[in-house]
Amino acid sequence: MRHRHGYRRLSRTSAHRAALLKNLSIALIKAGKIETTLPKAKELSRYFEKLITKGLSGENAHRAVFALLQDKECTNKLVTEIAPEYAERNGGYTRIIKT
């Protein structure tokens, strides 16, 4: 049964899924937008919203984001450029556009 299952498995093991979301997040930070499948986009949206919220967290923001991304360039861009744009907003940082 799948009662109360809170995320999409995306036909991958947990380590593969974590790596996929990390790599998609890095691609999204670098490019600004990406094209992927709808289930991956929906799961990435949840993951990325949490990343941006951590990026707004204050003095340990770099450390919290780097722990998940493991990419200094993208961590710096997220914390210094992307997250401050959304400082006034409570969630809803990403959009999914079907093409």
Secondary structure in CASP SS format (residue, H / E / C, confidence):
PFRMAT SS
TARGET T0000
AUTHOR 0000-0000-0000
METHOD secondary structure of the structure
MODEL  1
M C 1.00
R C 1.00
H C 1.00
R C 1.00
H C 1.00
G C 1.00
Y C 1.00
R C 1.00
R C 1.00
L C 1.00
S C 1.00
R C 1.00
T C 1.00
S H 1.00
A H 1.00
H H 1.00
R H 1.00
A H 1.00
A H 1.00
L H 1.00
L H 1.00
K H 1.00
N H 1.00
L H 1.00
S H 1.00
I H 1.00
A H 1.00
L H 1.00
I H 1.00
K H 1.00
A H 1.00
G C 1.00
K C 1.00
I C 1.00
E C 1.00
T C 1.00
T C 1.00
L H 1.00
P H 1.00
K H 1.00
A H 1.00
K H 1.00
E H 1.00
L H 1.00
S H 1.00
R H 1.00
Y H 1.00
F H 1.00
E H 1.00
K H 1.00
L H 1.00
I H 1.00
T H 1.00
K H 1.00
G H 1.00
L C 1.00
S C 1.00
G C 1.00
E C 1.00
N C 1.00
A H 1.00
H H 1.00
R H 1.00
A H 1.00
V H 1.00
F H 1.00
A H 1.00
L H 1.00
L H 1.00
Q C 1.00
D C 1.00
K H 1.00
E H 1.00
C H 1.00
T H 1.00
N H 1.00
K H 1.00
L H 1.00
V H 1.00
T H 1.00
E H 1.00
I H 1.00
A H 1.00
P H 1.00
E H 1.00
Y C 1.00
A C 1.00
E C 1.00
R C 1.00
N C 1.00
G C 1.00
G C 1.00
Y C 1.00
T C 1.00
R C 1.00
I C 1.00
I C 1.00
K C 1.00
T C 1.00
END
